[in-house]
Amino acid sequence: MVGHDRSILQGFRLEARAESDVSAAHVTILRMYSPQLLDHFEHPRNPGEVVNADATVQVENPACGDILKLSLKIKNGHIAEIGFLARGCVPAMACGSALTELVRGMTLEAACSLRREEIVQAVGGLPEASVHASHLAMDALAAVLKDVKQNNH
């Protein structure tokens, strides 16, 4: 999972630099994105595709080109496994990660009730220009749940 913003983050880790050496670009990134969002981006939860998935969907935001692919397995009416692949901005990847963490283990009904605000809260908020990332995650979730229901899983 490599997005166009990942190159911005490489080499700008606070722990690798003395505080006086932190670049202006890194400070800007830290101000734009919450620590939770950056953690989901740098350490994504449930990355990759689920093998022998019960449902797989890919959703693209036509305005910005971000893509989110979800795959999942259902067991006893619960989301037993879920994985994601994302291409796009840092928030799109973070929202994909947070989404999988939130719905893993949920019943299908509970997953249908997930609100976009819960994803935003899980990543510690989004800048106004990045709100589209949470919409992409919700669109992908709705599509994969629709696929599950249509295929009677």
N, C-alpha and C positions, 0 to 999 in steps of 0.2 A: 504494500500500500504506500505509494509515493504520490504526494501531492505537490503542487507548485509552490506551496508555502514551506515545505519541509526544508528546502535548501536555505531558507532564511534562518531557520532555527539551528542548523548545524553550525557548530563552532561558537555558539552564543550561550553556552550553559554557565550559569552562575557559579556552580561548584568547580568549574574548570578555570575560572578567572578570579583574580583579586577584584574586590568590589570597585576599586578605583579604575580598573581597566574595562569595565562593562561598557560596551558600545552603545551609542544612541539608538541603533536599530533594535538591539535587544531590549532596551528599556521601553521602547515603543511597543514591542510585542508583549512585554509583560503588562503594560498598561491596557492594551487592547483586549487581551485574553486572560481569563481567570486561571488560577493555579489548577483548578479541577479540569478545565478545558485542555490546558496544556498537558496534564497528566494523561487524559484519555487519548490525546494525539500521540504522545511519546510512548505510552504503554497501553496500546489498544487492548480492550477486552474482547474475547471471542473473534479474533481475526481469522479470515479464511472462509472456505466453503465447507459446509457440512457434507460428509460423504453419504451417499444414498439418501439425500434429503427428501422429505415428503413434499416440500414446496420450495421453489426458488423463483425470485423475481429480481428484475433490474429496473431501476427508476432513474431517469435523468431529468435534471432541471434544464430546460431548454434555454433559459436566460443566461445562465453562467456556465453550463456544461458539466457541472458536478454530477457524478454518478454514484449511486448506492445500490449494491446488490446484497440481498438477504437470502439465506437458505436456512431451513429449520427442519427438525424432526419432532414429531408429536408422539407422546406416549401417555396413554390413559387420560387424554384430554388436556395435557399440559405440554408446554414447550420444553422438551427435554434437552434439545441442543439448538443453538442458533449461532450462525456465523455471519460475518459481513466482509465485504470488499468495498472499498471506496476510492474514488479518484476525484480530487478536487481540492478545495481549500481546507485549511486546518479545522475550522468549525464543522464542516461536513463530515470529516473523518471522526472528529470527537463525538458528534451527535450519533453517528452510526455505532460507535463503541458504547456510548451511554445507553442507547436504545437496547442493544443486546443484553447489557447488564440488567436493565430494568425488567425486561420481559422474560428472561430465562427463568423457567420454573413456574411461570404463571399459567393459569388456565387460559384457554382461548378467549373466553368471555372477559376475563380480567384484562388481557392484552388489548382487546377491542375497546376497553374503557380508558386506556392510557391517554393522558392529555399531553399536548405539546409542551405545556408549561412544566410538566414533570421532567421532560428531557432537558429543557432550558435550565431548570433548577439543578439537575444532575451534573451539568457542565459548568455550574457556577455563573450562569448568565451568558448572554451573547450581545456583542455590539449590534446596534441597529442595522448596520450594513450586512450582518451575518445571520439575521433571523431566518433567511431562506434555508439554512442548513437544518434547522429543526423541522421546517415544513417538508423538506426532502425525506428526512427520517420518518416522519409520520405518513407520508405518501407511500413509502416503501413498506412500512408496517401494514397499512391498510391493504396494499396489493398482495402481500404474502398471506395475510389472513383470509382475504377473499379467495385466493388460490386454494388454500387449505379447505375452506368450506365447500368450494365447487367440486373438489376431489374427494369429499367426505372422509377426511382424516380425523 
